Amino acid sequence: MPENDTLRDLVGRLGRATARTAIVGPQPVSYADLHARALRLAAGLGSLGLKQGDTIAAQLPNSVEFLLCYLAAGYIGATLQTVHMPYRGAEVETLLAHSGAAAAVCLAQGKDGSPAEMILSRNLPHLRHLIAVGQPPAGALAFASLLATPPDEVLPPVAATDRFLLLYTSGTTAAPKGVPVDYRRFLVNAALSAAELKIDHTSILLSAAPFTHLYGLFSVNLAFTTGAATAILPMFTPAALATALDQCRPTGLFVAPAHMSACLNEGLLTRERLSSLRFVLISGSVCPPALAHAVQERMPNGEVLQLWGMSELQAGTFTRPGDPLAARTGSAGRASPGTALRVADGMTALAAGAEGELQVRGASVFEGYLDNADATAAAFTADGWFRTGDLARLDAAGNLLITGRLKDVINRGGIKFNPTDVEAIVANHAAVAQCAIVPMPDPVLGERACCFVVLKPGAAVTLDQLREWLTAHEVAKLKWPERLEIIDELPLTPTRKVKKAELAAWLERKASSE
């Protein structure tokens, strides 16, 4: 049990004691080699003056480079801040400014331009170093040059109580919520969860979710706490996942419902392709039971499982291998070891089967948001339970069923975002008098965004024009509305707040009549 372990302890032991494979793929990497590379990168970061207590941001796809950044930052006592790949200038600048990141690692060149040049163009006085994977532009350092640094003989002391990870919730760019995490919370949660998921050193774990998202990073933590191997899928497409399943033959697969829906729609989930899997773990959004059943029917040697978690606590609940089929396909399972759940009205726990707010406490739950005392105070009840913002039920066996959300968040294929910042930008369009963005049901992604607009007199606007406006303001494509509804007026409360529930209900009625 890694109660007192850091990443350096875990991977160092694996690297010294065995020739075990850490990364499978066309060019396998052993734990010994992974640890040696991480030591060199740690020395390279240290040579730049980066040190214990600094924050190092990483905007990278699932890759060996990301894993090395994760390890090397921890090796020198720094904190790794994850930044999602779809984020563009507006989001990246806000998040890096909020964290005060001293360095950032990104691609020199992406498919839509240069992430390195994008970051260099932003106003980030705290950012002392930009490190680029690939040929760096002027003003950036080459990742490869740091990786060639001779390792330090002495590394700074790092404790399990030290912060090693900084995640950002699906909040707005106007009010980002950073979740600082120390080792003892997430590594212990991973080790205890791995035992119940029957993951061990013989396992090969493949995540379709990005490592910059906690769900993808959870698969990495499971591997590092058990000595399992990680199979890397740089970016999800149905064809890419099918190829990874064929080539890597993983024993555990981490996906969102949208990943499975897309693969099913293209006929890619064959029994042969899934035959190596002991489990498929589905998380990120509520999984329709029919989808879970369809995956299970195609698994000759494994079981479909589900998980519910949050950046604030990692794995909160999951179904276990051997649980009844009805639980595995119709719920997110029971509490993870060391975690307690209650469905409550305020601070009053409700009976099994009753719907209320899901609240959590336990060893992995965070202590508070970074530099955001108001959000921290609002996140906990007076008796110390974390308020998840989700509506839920617990059955008599303790299995969790998420039934809705208290939060104003859109969940698009497992990627959650608050549309407030997008609304603010749309509202500044010359044609727009008022706007509101609400979720609309989608059979593949779970939800998509619909933008309701009240026009200024004599004005007109199209969905494509709004998307061009958002592009000009560097808003990530995943946050764009995918439907536009022009209405005469928004439904408002007496305090002039938009009644989004009424707009969502209107969309559902319209969808049922179409």
Secondary structure, 3 states (H helix, E strand, C coil): CCCCCCHHHHHHHHHHHCCCEEEECCCCEEHHHHHHHHHHHHHHHHHCCCCCCCEEEEECCCCHHHHHHHHHHHHCCCEEEECCCCCCHHHHHHHHHHHCCCEEEEECCECCECHHHHHHCCCCCCCCEEEEECCCCCCCEEHHHHHCCCCCCCCCCCCCCCEEEEEECCCCCCCCCEEEEEHHHHHHHHHHHHHHCCCCCCCEEEECCCCCCHHHHHHHHHHHHHCCEEECCCCCCHHHHHHHHHHHCCCEEEECHHHHHHHHHCCCCCCCCCCCCCEEEECCCCCCHHHHHHHHHCCCCCEEEEEEEECCCEEEEECCCCCCHHHHHHCCCEECCCEEEEEEECCEECCCCCCEEEEEEECCCCCCCCCCHHHHHHHECCCCCEEEEEEEEECCCCCEEEEEECCCCEEECCEEECCHHHHHHHHCCCCEEEEEEEEEEECCCEEEEEEEEEECCCCCCCHHHHHHHHHHCCCCHHHCCCEEEECCCCCECCCCCECHHHHHHHHHHHHHHC
